């Protein structure tokens, strides 16, 4: 599996799951633009770190790739924390502790944590960070 495969699998799973979990809240992926309503979420997948886990000639060495999924939740100011906390719960429902299949292999995710971010006067931000791992051959 490649980094591009993993990012695509995570993005596809998030978009499909989010459409069911929170259909009225728009999603944006990395390098996408759009008009923002009163609340929205932004998905980004960090590039993974890799570690060789076996020996062998080129093309046969197993490598483990570990990275993080970050979903930033933006909501209007002066509405309290409950709306963004509810969206954080939905993010974890869609992405945390899952396995997304990609051509006979999988991207596995783990429990996620959320943290309140800063406000710029228009938006309050909360971020949910979820670790992921996949395996590849080098």
Backbone torsions as a table, in degrees:
resi	resn	phi	psi	omega
1	UNK	NA	143.8	179.0
2	UNK	-105.0	167.3	175.6
3	UNK	-58.9	-42.5	179.6
4	UNK	-60.8	-40.8	176.8
5	UNK	-61.5	-44.8	-178.4
6	UNK	-64.4	-46.0	179.6
7	UNK	-61.1	-43.0	179.9
8	UNK	-64.9	-41.4	179.4
9	UNK	-63.4	-44.0	179.2
10	UNK	-64.3	-46.5	-179.7
11	UNK	-61.2	-46.2	179.7
12	UNK	-61.2	-44.0	-179.0
13	UNK	-64.7	-40.3	-179.7
14	UNK	-66.2	-48.5	-178.5
15	UNK	-60.7	-44.3	-179.8
16	UNK	-66.5	-46.0	-179.5
17	UNK	-67.7	-37.7	-178.8
18	UNK	-68.2	-35.7	179.1
19	UNK	-60.8	-29.3	177.0
20	UNK	-86.5	-43.0	-174.6
21	UNK	-72.2	-42.5	-175.7
22	UNK	-142.6	67.6	-173.9
23	UNK	-62.0	-22.6	-178.2
24	UNK	-88.2	-4.6	-178.4
25	UNK	-107.8	113.3	-177.6
26	UNK	-64.5	151.7	174.6
27	UNK	-115.6	149.3	173.5
28	UNK	-131.1	138.2	177.2
29	UNK	-102.2	169.3	178.4
30	UNK	-53.0	135.1	175.9
31	UNK	65.8	33.5	173.3
32	UNK	-120.8	144.4	177.9
33	UNK	-114.9	160.7	176.5
34	UNK	175.7	164.0	177.6
35	UNK	-75.6	136.2	-176.0
36	UNK	-101.2	125.5	174.4
37	UNK	-82.5	-158.6	-177.2
38	UNK	-70.8	-23.0	172.5
39	UNK	-147.3	144.5	-178.4
40	UNK	-161.4	165.4	179.7
41	UNK	-127.4	152.0	-178.4
42	UNK	-130.0	120.0	-179.9
43	UNK	-97.2	131.8	169.9
44	UNK	-138.2	145.3	-179.4
45	UNK	-116.8	119.5	-178.2
46	UNK	-73.2	147.9	174.9
47	UNK	-61.6	139.8	-176.9
48	UNK	-81.5	152.5	167.7
49	UNK	-87.3	147.7	-178.5
50	UNK	-125.1	151.1	179.1
51	UNK	-141.6	130.5	177.2
52	UNK	-70.9	132.9	-176.9
53	UNK	-118.1	-1.4	176.5
54	UNK	-148.9	165.7	179.0
55	UNK	-104.0	161.5	176.7
56	UNK	150.1	176.1	179.2
57	UNK	-71.7	162.3	177.9
58	UNK	-51.8	139.4	-178.9
59	UNK	90.5	-3.2	-179.4
60	UNK	-128.1	-4.9	-178.3
61	UNK	-82.0	128.6	176.7
62	UNK	-80.2	139.5	175.3
63	UNK	-129.3	144.1	176.6
64	UNK	-105.2	133.4	-179.8
65	UNK	-115.6	127.1	179.6
66	UNK	-124.9	133.8	177.9
67	UNK	-149.0	-168.7	-179.0
68	UNK	-132.5	141.5	171.3
69	UNK	-99.8	130.5	176.1
70	UNK	-120.3	125.7	174.7
71	UNK	-116.3	112.7	177.0
72	UNK	-89.5	132.0	-179.6
73	UNK	-110.7	124.0	179.8
74	UNK	-114.3	129.4	177.3
75	UNK	-138.0	161.5	-178.4
76	UNK	-62.9	153.7	176.3
77	UNK	-76.0	161.9	176.2
78	UNK	64.2	30.6	174.5
79	UNK	-120.5	3.0	-179.3
80	UNK	82.2	-178.9	-176.4
81	UNK	-88.3	-16.5	-172.8
82	UNK	-59.4	-44.7	-179.6
83	UNK	-61.4	-43.1	-179.3
84	UNK	-73.5	-31.9	176.8
85	UNK	-66.7	-37.8	177.3
86	UNK	-65.0	-39.0	176.9
87	UNK	-67.4	-35.9	176.5
88	UNK	-62.3	-39.5	175.9
89	UNK	-60.8	-40.8	179.2
90	UNK	-65.6	-39.2	177.3
91	UNK	-59.1	-46.8	179.7
92	UNK	-64.4	-37.1	177.5
93	UNK	-61.6	-40.6	-176.7
94	UNK	-77.4	-39.2	-169.2
95	UNK	-114.3	-26.7	-172.0
96	UNK	-79.9	142.3	176.6
97	UNK	55.4	48.4	-178.9
98	UNK	-123.2	167.1	174.2
99	UNK	-133.1	119.3	-178.3
100	UNK	-107.5	116.1	-175.7
101	UNK	-74.8	138.7	175.9
102	UNK	-141.2	104.3	175.3
103	UNK	48.9	50.8	177.7
104	UNK	86.4	-7.7	176.1
105	UNK	-121.0	-177.4	-178.8
106	UNK	-146.8	156.6	167.3
107	UNK	-102.0	123.6	-178.7
108	UNK	-108.4	134.5	178.3
109	UNK	-111.9	163.4	-177.0
110	UNK	-125.5	-177.5	-179.6
111	UNK	-59.7	145.0	-179.5
112	UNK	-112.8	155.1	177.4
113	UNK	-120.4	147.2	176.9
114	UNK	-115.4	155.3	-179.8
115	UNK	-145.1	139.3	176.7
116	UNK	-73.6	135.2	178.6
117	UNK	-102.5	-161.1	-176.9
118	UNK	-87.1	166.2	173.7
119	UNK	-116.2	140.5	177.2
120	UNK	-106.2	12.8	-178.6
121	UNK	95.1	-24.8	176.0
122	UNK	-107.0	-38.6	-176.0
123	UNK	-125.8	141.5	163.0
124	UNK	-97.6	142.8	-177.9
125	UNK	-123.0	139.1	171.6
126	UNK	-130.0	145.4	179.0
127	UNK	-126.0	137.9	173.8
128	UNK	-111.4	126.3	-179.2
129	UNK	-114.6	126.9	-176.8
130	UNK	-127.9	120.4	177.3
131	UNK	-72.3	149.9	175.0
132	UNK	-138.6	161.9	178.7
133	UNK	-146.3	146.7	169.3
134	UNK	-149.5	167.3	-176.8
135	UNK	-117.3	147.2	177.4
136	UNK	-143.0	177.8	179.6
137	UNK	-121.5	135.1	179.1
138	UNK	-118.8	NA	NA
